[in-house]
Amino acid sequence: MPEIIKTLLDPRKIERYLVGVADVEAEWSVHELNAYGEVWADSGPNAIALDAAYSDHVLIKYELWDGEPAASDWDESWSGSVHLTSGKIFALSCHSGEATDHEEFNLGRRDHEWQFRIHRKLLSHEDFTTKIIGFALFKLQFWSRTAAVRPYSEDEPPHGL
């Protein structure tokens, strides 16, 4: 049964205009993708575009698995693959022409094709619709289809770097 190797809940709330997640060595690549409305996620080399719908605030959790994780009961899910140059990713948001990068997550392997699943939940409660609350949660799960990623401690460099 697959297990989590590493997780990161980005401690900073993303304020408005999440663009997506990109490789730290190719952050521009997320701007070549389009995720909007019914198509709330898209992927291409070095990036995953994400649409937070009407949400003003976003929280992102990253997970690295040693195999494909079991299905989840989140509201929405989207799966795919992405080639990452550095293996290090971060969320990007853009507001008034200024880009902001957020907490970095190291997957531990350069020049690798990663499988991923994204879960999205737009928060609401009774009469308080997603447009009123304006908060989205994303969980991004990554795993390798090829050789298993060896767990590592924060003190030693990740395998493959």
N, C-alpha and C positions, 0 to 999 in steps of 0.2 A: 504494500500500500504506500503510495507516494507521501512524502513528508515535506514540511516547510524547512528550508535551509536557513532562510534569512527573511526578515520583514522590516519595513520602515513605514511608519505613519508620519507623513510630513507634518511637523508640528505647526507650520505656518498656514493659516487659512488663506487661500487664494482669493483675493478681492477682485472680482469682475474679470470677465473676458479671458477665460482659460482658452488657450489655443490648442494645447495638447502636450505630449511628452516627446522629447527628442534626445538623441545622442548628444553628449556634451561637446563632441568634436564636429557636429554638423547640425547645430540648432536651427539653421535656416531651412532645413529640409521639411520641417513641420508646416511651413507656410506654402509648400507646394501641394498640400493635401486639402481636402474639403470634407468637413463633417458639419452637417446642419440639418435640423429637423428630423425627418424619418431616418436619415442616414447619420446617426449620432457618433459614429466612429469610422475612421479610415486609416489605413496604414500604407507605408511605402518605405523605401530604404531610409534607415536612421530615424524614423519618426512614426508616431501614432497621433492623429488628430482626434480631438474629443470635443463634443458639444455638450455644454452644461445646461442647455435650454435657456430658460429665463432666470437662471440662478445667479445671484450676485456674489455668492460665496461657495467655495468648493474645498473639500478635503479629499486628499488622495492617500491611499495605502498601497504600498508595493509589496509583493511576495515573490520570492524565488523558491521554486520547488525542485525536488530531485526527480520528478516525473509528472505526468498530467494529473492535476488535482481533480477530485470528485466535483460533480456539478453542484451548483449553489442555488439557493432559493431567492436570490436577489430579483428585483423587478425586471431588469433588462440585462442581457449578456451579449457579448460579441466576441468572436474568436478569429484568430489569424496568425500570421507569422511576420516577423520583421528582422531584417539584417541590421545589426548594430556594429559600427566601426570600433568604438572604444569599449562598448559593453557598460558604459556609465550613462545613466539617463537622468533627466530632470524635467519637471513640468515648466511650461512657459505660459505666461499670460501677457497680454498686451492691452494697454490703455493709453489713449491720447498720444499714440505714436511711440510710447516708451515700453520696451519689453522688460519683463522681470522673470528671472530664473529662480527656481525654488530648490529645495533640498535634493541633493544628488543621491542616487541609488546605484550601487555597483553590482552588476550581475556576475562579475568575475571572469569574463572571457571576452577577448577582443575578436573582431571579425567573425562573428558567429550569427547563425540564423536561429532566432528564438521563437518558440511557439508561445502564444499568449492568449489569455482570456480576460476580458474587461467586464466588470459588473458596474452598473450605474443605478443609483437610486436617487430620485428627486423627492425630497421630503415634503410631506403634506400630513394633515391630520384633520379629520372631519371636514368642517367648512373652510379650513385653512388650506387652500390649494397650493400647488407648487409655485404658482405665479405670485402668491402673497408671501410665502415663506422664503422662497428664493435661495434654497440651499441644496447643493448636490453632493453626493458621495460617490467616489470612484474607487474600486479595488482592482488593481492590475496584477495578474498572476502570470509569471514567466516560468518556462521550463525548456529544457533542451530535448529535442527529439533524438539526438545522437547520444554520445557518451554522457554518462551522468556527470553533473557538476559536483566536484568534491567540496564538501563543506570546509570553511576556513574561519579562522578567528579574525577579529578586527586588527590584531597585532601582526599578522602575516599577510603578505600579498595574496590576492585571489589567484586561483589556478588559471593559467593561461595568459597572465599579464606580464 
